[in-house]
Amino acid sequence: MAINDDLQAHLQGGLTTLARAWAVTRGDGVTFGFTDHDRALSFDGITFSADSGLTAGALDQATGLSVDNTEALGILNHAAVTEADIEAGRYDGAEVVAWLVNWAAPDQRMVLFRGTIGEITRSGGAFRAELRGLSEALNRPMGRIYQKPCTAVLGDKTCKVDVGQPGYCLNIEVEDVENEQVFRWSSLAGFDPGWFQRGRLEVLSGAGKGLTGPIKGDRFEDGARVVDLWHPLRAAIQTGDTVKLMAGCDKRFETCRLKFLNHLNYQGFPDIPGEDWMMSYPRKDGQNSGGSLR
């Protein structure tokens, strides 16, 4: 990491006034600052709180593409990291920047670590957060898969469908919710049953604002339209909260062509033979013209 001349001179002076500071930016855009100094610090437009009880573990760094990692320990409190926010998943994958800073002159600082939050554990009113370096992203498998279903995520840069356009999303107030997982409405006019299956529900207001969940089913049941998620949202959802329902895709070529008019961007291989064809053998009867296998 680069170090400025003033901080280098301070470190070489023998008597130092050093502290560590962390900035955590969640997926919803909220940023928190923490420091292990006994007073708050401010720089880069962020106030780094000193009352969080946050401390750092040893930073493990290596050359090459090995993943840098460390951990942070802190106290759960109402003003910073709360148990409810951790339970709701608001810190999952949050971006982290850690500095070594001269608390007597905060402009003298250097970045020690950049990365994301991995696994978080909590007990006894405290939390322990694993911090993973930027090279962690290189552990993800890359490349195309030779298969019939589409490999794109609906709305991403390879799919190119605008899921925000009318007909593919709906903002609606919650009428009835059970266990933060099953939502019921008297009507979702204009949308056929199953339209939102395999889609996504996003909470736009209330205690669960910013949380999302994948939709398992979309059906009529006892005169009501029922949308249920694969797992409960990890925050209280109330009647009157606003949610956004986004259309789903089952990754089939027919769905891409008929539902989204997007077959030119289909990222699968719909015409590859199936396993039955690979196990076939010559026969005297039947159609043996060598024509289409579809």
N, C-alpha and C positions, 0 to 999 in steps of 0.2 A: 504494500500500500504506500502511496506517496505521502511524504511528511514535509510540512513547510519549514522554512529555515528558522522561524521564531520558535516553533515547538522543538526543533532539533537542538537549538541553543539552550532552551529551558531544560531539556533532558540531560544535556551534558553539564549543566551547572551544578549538579549534585543535590541541591535542595529543590524538591519538586512539589507542585500543588496539582496533583492529577486526580481525575475521576473518570468514570465511564458513564456514557449516556446512550440510551436506546430510543429510537423512534419506531413505533409499530403502526403500520397503516393497514387497516382491515379492508376486506373486500367491498364494504359499503362506503369506503372513502373516509371513514373516521380515523384520525391520527391521534395517538397518545405518545407522550414523551416520559421517560423514566431516567433516573440517575441514582447512583449509589453514593453521591455526595450528600452532605447533611443540609444543603440548601438547594433551592430550585435553580436551574440554569435555563438560559434562553439563547437560542441562535437558530438561524434558518427559519424564522417564523414559528418555531415550536417551543413551548415551555416544557421543560423536563422536570417532572415532579420528584421531590426528594422524600415524600412520605409514603411511597409505595412499598418500601421494604424490599426492593428488587436488588438482587446480587447476581453476578455472573460466574459461570463455571469456567474452566480452562478452555481456551480456544485451540482446537486441533486443526492445524493447517498443513497441507502437503503440496509438493510440486506436482505438475502434470494435471490430470483430470480427476484426481481424487476429490471427494466431497469434503469441504471444510465443514466442521460441525462443532457446536458448543451447546450450552444450555443456560437458561435463565431461571432463577428461583425468586419467588415473590409472594407477597401477602394478598389474599383476596380482600378487596374493600369496595365500598359503594361508589367511590369517586373514580376508580381506574378499572382494574380487571375484576369483574364480578363473576361469581359462579354461574349466574343465569346466562351471561353472554358466552361463557365457555361452553355451557351445556347446549346453547342454541347454535353453536358452530360458527359464531361470528369471528373467531380468531383462527379458524382453519385456513391454512395457506396464507396468512397475513404476511406482508412484506416487513422486513426488519433491517434497520441500519444501526450499527453500533460504532460509537466513536470513543477514542481516548482524547480527553479534553483537559486543558489547563483551566481549572475552575476560576482562577484569579484573572484569566484573560481568555474567555471562551473562543475568541477568534483563532487561538492556537490549538488546533485539533487535527486529528487524522482519523480516517475511516479504518476500523479494525475488521469489520465484517459486514457483508451484505448477503441476504438470503431470505428464507421464509420460515414460518413456524411449522414444525412437524407435529409430533405427538405431544399432547398436553395431558398431564395427570394432576389431580388435586386431592388433597386430604388435609385434615386438621387446620382448615382455614388458610391453607397455602396452596400454591400451584408450582409445577415444574414444567417448563416448556423446552422442548427440543428445538434447536435452531439449525437449519440445514443451509449450506452454502449454495451459490448460484449454479454450480456444476451438478447439483442434484437433478436438474431438469434433463441432463444427458442420460440419465438412467431409464428414461421412458422409451419404449420401442417406437421406432420410426419406420416409415415406408408404407407402400401399398400392400394390401392383402388380396390375393386372387380368389374372389368369392362372389357369389351371386348378389347377396345383400349389399346395399350402399354402405360405405365406410365413413361417410361424412356425418357431421353433427348438424342437424337441421339449423339453417341460418348462418353457418360458419362461412369462411372465405372460399371454401371449395364448393359448398352447396349453393351459396349465393341467393337463397330465398330470403326475402324480406319478411320476417315473421311479425313485424310490427304493422304491416298493412292491414286495412279492414278485411275481415273475413278469416284471418288467421290468428287473431287475438281478441280478447274481450275483457274490459275492465268492469267489474261488478262487485257490489257490496255483498258481504256474507249474510245469508239468511239463516242458515242453521249449520252448525259444525259439531262433530262428535270426535272427541279425543284428538283434536288437531290433525285429523287424518281423513275423515269422511265429511264432505261438504254436500249440502242439499239445497236446491233452488226449486221454486215452483215452476220456473220455465227458463230455458236458455234459447229464446226465439231466434230462428235463423241458423241454428247449428244442429246438424243431425247427431243422433246418438253415436258415440264412438269418435266424434271429430277431435276431441281433446285427448283421447287415449294415447299413451306414449308421449304425451306432451309435457308441459311444465306449468306449475302454479307458482306465482310469485306474489308475496305479500307486499302491498303498497302503503299500508298505514297500520297503526296500532303497535302493540308490543312486539309483534313479529316482523315489523317492517324490514325489508331487505332479504328475508329468508325465502328460499325456493325449495320446491319438492317435485320429484318426477311423478307424473300421473299414471296410476295403474289401470284405472277403469273409468269409463264415461257411459252411463246407461240411464234408462228410465226404471224406476222402482217405486211401486205403490203411488203412482201419480206424480212423483217428483223426479227431477233430474239429479242424479247422484254422480259426483266426481270424487273418487277416492285415490289417495296417494299410496305409494309403496311403503312409506314409513311416516310416522307422525312428525309434524313440524315441532321444533324444540323451543317453542315459545307459545304463550297463551294467545289464541285467536278468538276474538269476540264477534258477536253479531253486529253488523255495521262496519266492520273493517273492510277495506277495499283490497281485492286481489285481482291479479291478471291471469287469465287462462290463455295458454298458448297451444296452438294446434300441434298434434303429434304426427309422427311419421313411422311407419313400420319397416322402412328401408327397402320396400319392394319397388321394382321398376314401374309397375302399374300405378302404384300410389304416387310416385314422383311425377308421372305423366298426367294422370287424371286429376289428382288433388292439388298439386302445386304447379302444374304446367312447366316443369323444370327438368324434363328428361334429358336435355342436352348437357346438363351438368351432373348427371347421375354418376356416382363414384363407385359403382359395382360393375360386375360382369354378368349381365342377365342371360347371356346365351351360352355359357359354358355347360357342357354335359354334366348330368348328375352322376351319383355313384352307381345307380342302376345300369347306366349305359357303359360304365367302365367295366362292369362285371358281366356284360352280355357276351353271347357266343353265337356262331353262325347257325341259322335255322333254314329248313327247306320251305316252311309255310310262312304266311304272313307277307307283309310289304317289305321287300328287300331291294328297293330301287336306289337306295343311297340318298334319298331326299332328306328334307328337314327332320330333325329329331325333336323339335319343339311341339 
